[in-house]
Every structure is written in structure tokens, then in C-alpha cells.
Amino acid sequence: MNRPRIHVGALLIGAATLLACESTFLPRSAVPTVPSVPVASDCAKMTEPTDEDIKFALGFTGDTFDSSWQRTYRIENMRVKVTWKNSENAVAYLDYLIYSCGYTQADWDYYFSDQTMREVLFRDYQNVNRTASCAEAVDKLALFEFTAQFRNEDYRIRYWAMPKTLGVTRFLMMMLVFPETSRTELDRYSRTLFPPLVSCAQ
């Protein structure tokens, strides 16, 4: 099975050029209904995101990110990618993957191995260090925490994964990358997006 490639290096590039706006923290509104997509007999041909998939990915964060964030998104074979950037060099990244024939433990192990994370996800960062990992429960929301550097600035990274919550054919991952100096803001956004698992130290 072809695995969609994760790559978010350069997400921080150009963030400082965005319009400076005072950040206002908003409560999260209700998110769209999770698409119900069973495994079909011709599943190998069903690799394009549906309209429901796109709506769900774009609406997952509700109104968490206000007008001080700039949102972009891409619809690709087997995935929907959404990125938010603000003028404080913070980045939020959502990756919604389509496994039309269902994903396996091997897919999970691939994405969350140290090798994949270092060589693919964080290949443009320096001094990447996984500081913690935890899960709400078996086969439930999981969280991986990191420290890293980008362009000589220190960052805190939280990376959530939602297995099986969305069924066996859909997989959502979301990452928040905040400067070390903005840890309070990182906590606030984490609490709004994933209240069951704000951090591994909660």
C-alpha cells in the first residue's frame, strides 16, 4: 500500500512576514460529523478524498484559529492537508489521510517510528528530541511531544494522532509548533483542540 508522505519542513518559512495581529483566543465550535466510510469491495480505486472528507478536515478545528492566523490547504490523492500560520512564528498542521482499504498496525508503526519522524516529518528541524509520548487509551487519541530548533530558535511541538476514532479508513493527525517563549499559548490551543489529552504532563 502506498503511504502518503508527511513533510512539514518549511512550514515556518515566511511566517514572520504575515500581518501582525493581536492573537485572540476563541472557544472551539462544533466540528463536522465524522464521515462514515466503510471498506468497499473496490476500495483500492477509492483514494480521492470525498466532499465529506474535505469538509471534515477543513472544519475540524472549528473557530479555534481566528483571523490572526493564515490558513492554506491542499487536496491530494489519499489526503487533505491544512496549515495555519501566525505572525508569532507558530504553525498548526492537520493531515487527514485516506486509507480506503483500511490501515494496519504497520502503517501506524511506520508513521510514528523515530526514523520516520526524524527523516521525514522533522527533516528541516535541528536538535529534534522526543520528550514524551502518551495516549488517552488503547486505540484512542495519542500524543507525541518534542523540542526542536528551526533557524536557531527553540520550539515546542505537540503531535496528536487519532486512530480508529474515525473508522478504519480514515486517520487524522495534527501538530502544533510554537516558539519556546509561547508555551502558555501552546497550552491554551492544545486545551481547546484536544481537551482529553492537552499534554503528557497533564
C-alpha distance (Angstrom), angle and dihedral (degrees) to the residues before:
residue distance angle dihedral
M1 . . .
N2 3.78 . .
R3 3.78 112.1 .
P4 3.79 119.3 -145.3
R5 3.79 109.2 -118.5
I6 3.79 118.9 -117.8
H7 3.79 115.1 -145.3
V8 3.77 125.9 156.0
G9 3.77 101.5 155.4
A10 3.80 109.9 131.2
L11 3.80 91.5 32.1
L12 3.76 87.0 118.8
I13 3.81 94.5 48.0
G14 3.74 110.6 108.7
A15 3.79 95.1 8.1
A16 3.79 91.1 119.4
T17 3.80 90.1 59.6
L18 3.78 93.5 63.3
L19 3.79 119.0 106.8
A20 3.78 111.2 -83.1
C21 3.78 110.3 -118.9
E22 3.76 130.8 167.1
S23 3.80 107.4 -102.7
T24 3.79 113.6 -119.2
F25 3.77 116.5 -167.8
L26 3.79 112.9 -138.9
P27 3.80 130.3 -169.4
R28 3.77 114.8 -107.0
S29 3.78 116.2 -105.2
A30 3.80 124.8 -144.1
V31 3.79 113.8 -67.2
P32 3.81 124.5 -134.7
T33 3.77 120.0 -86.4
V34 3.78 114.0 -84.5
P35 3.82 108.8 -103.7
S36 3.80 112.4 -110.1
V37 3.78 105.5 -141.1
P38 3.81 117.4 163.6
V39 3.78 121.7 -161.2
A40 3.81 107.1 -87.5
S41 3.80 128.5 -151.9
D42 3.82 90.1 -114.3
C43 3.80 93.1 41.9
A44 3.82 94.9 135.8
K45 3.81 88.8 68.4
M46 3.81 95.1 48.4
T47 3.79 100.0 80.9
E48 3.81 100.3 125.7
P49 3.82 118.3 95.6
T50 3.79 112.2 -108.8
D51 3.79 124.0 -130.9
E52 3.81 87.1 -101.8
D53 3.80 90.8 53.1
I54 3.79 91.6 51.7
K55 3.80 92.5 46.9
F56 3.79 91.3 49.2
A57 3.82 94.3 48.7
L58 3.80 93.8 46.9
G59 3.79 92.7 45.3
F60 3.79 99.5 41.0
T61 3.82 95.0 98.7
G62 3.81 94.4 45.1
D63 3.80 109.9 -161.0
T64 3.81 94.4 -28.3
F65 3.79 92.6 118.8
D66 3.78 111.1 55.5
S67 3.81 130.4 -166.0
S68 3.80 92.2 -69.4
W69 3.82 86.7 74.0
Q70 3.79 124.0 72.0
R71 3.81 113.7 -140.5
T72 3.80 126.5 -156.4
Y73 3.79 129.1 169.4
R74 3.78 141.6 -174.1
I75 3.78 130.5 -157.2
E76 3.80 112.7 -150.2
N77 3.77 139.3 163.1
M78 3.83 106.9 -67.5
R79 3.81 95.5 1.1
V80 3.79 153.4 54.5
K81 3.81 116.5 -147.1
V82 3.80 124.0 -163.8
T83 3.80 125.9 -176.1
W84 3.81 131.7 -173.1
K85 3.82 124.7 -169.7
N86 3.77 131.9 -178.4
S87 3.78 136.1 -166.9
E88 3.82 91.6 -101.5
N89 3.82 91.8 69.0
A90 3.79 92.2 -105.7
V91 3.79 120.1 139.5
A92 3.80 134.0 -165.3
Y93 3.78 119.4 -165.6
L94 3.80 129.2 -172.6
D95 3.80 123.2 -169.1
Y96 3.81 117.8 -171.3
L97 3.80 110.9 -171.1
I98 3.79 128.0 -159.0
Y99 3.81 115.5 -144.6
S100 3.79 98.2 172.0
C101 3.82 93.0 -179.3
G102 3.79 92.8 42.6
Y103 3.79 129.7 -95.1
T104 3.77 127.5 -103.6
Q105 3.77 139.9 -145.7
A106 3.80 86.6 -98.3
D107 3.82 89.9 61.6
W108 3.81 90.1 51.6
D109 3.80 91.7 47.5
Y110 3.80 90.3 50.1
Y111 3.79 96.2 51.9
F112 3.77 96.9 44.3
S113 3.78 101.0 40.1
D114 3.79 115.8 117.3
Q115 3.79 89.4 -119.5
T116 3.81 95.2 55.8
M117 3.77 93.2 43.8
R118 3.79 93.9 49.5
E119 3.80 98.7 39.1
V120 3.81 99.9 37.3
L121 3.79 114.5 15.6
F122 3.79 97.7 37.4
R123 3.77 102.3 22.4
D124 3.82 93.0 124.6
Y125 3.80 93.4 49.5
Q126 3.78 127.0 84.4
N127 3.80 131.8 -137.5
V128 3.80 93.3 12.0
N129 3.79 111.5 -172.8
R130 3.79 126.3 179.6
T131 3.80 104.2 -139.3
A132 3.82 101.1 177.3
S133 3.78 145.8 -7.5
C134 3.78 129.1 -166.9
A135 3.80 143.0 153.2
E136 3.79 136.4 -141.9
A137 3.82 88.4 -131.1
V138 3.79 139.4 -38.5
D139 3.81 109.8 -51.6
K140 3.80 90.3 3.6
L141 3.79 135.5 103.2
A142 3.82 111.9 -33.7
L143 3.80 129.9 -166.2
F144 3.79 132.6 -158.7
E145 3.82 120.3 -169.5
F146 3.79 127.5 -159.1
T147 3.76 143.9 172.6
A148 3.80 118.2 -146.0
Q149 3.76 144.2 154.2
F150 3.77 130.4 -121.8
R151 3.79 121.1 -176.5
N152 3.80 89.8 -12.6
E153 3.80 93.4 -55.4
D154 3.82 122.3 119.0
Y155 3.81 118.7 -122.8
R156 3.79 138.7 -172.8
I157 3.80 116.1 -144.6
R158 3.80 130.3 -164.6
Y159 3.77 118.0 -172.6
W160 3.81 120.4 -171.8
A161 3.80 127.7 -167.9
M162 3.79 126.8 -166.1
P163 3.82 110.8 -157.6
K164 3.80 122.5 -176.0
T165 3.81 91.1 -11.2
L166 3.80 85.0 99.6
G167 3.80 94.9 40.4
V168 3.78 129.0 -96.9
T169 3.80 95.4 -67.3
R170 3.80 100.4 52.6
F171 3.79 131.0 58.4
L172 3.80 126.6 -176.7
M173 3.77 127.3 -163.6
M174 3.79 127.9 178.2
M175 3.77 131.9 -172.8
L176 3.80 132.7 -166.7
V177 3.80 118.2 -162.4
F178 3.81 115.4 -171.3
P179 3.80 132.4 168.4
E180 3.78 113.4 -101.5
T181 3.79 87.8 -113.4
S182 3.84 90.4 60.7
R183 3.79 99.8 56.8
T184 3.81 92.0 127.2
E185 3.79 90.4 57.1
L186 3.80 90.3 46.4
D187 3.81 89.1 55.5
R188 3.80 92.4 48.6
Y189 3.78 95.1 51.0
S190 3.79 91.3 42.9
R191 3.79 90.5 53.2
T192 3.79 92.1 51.4
L193 3.80 96.1 46.7
F194 3.81 100.6 37.6
P195 3.80 110.8 16.4
P196 3.83 93.5 166.3
L197 3.81 90.6 59.3
V198 3.79 113.2 21.5
S199 3.79 93.7 156.3
C200 3.77 138.1 -21.6
A201 3.81 88.9 -107.5
Q202 3.81 95.7 56.1
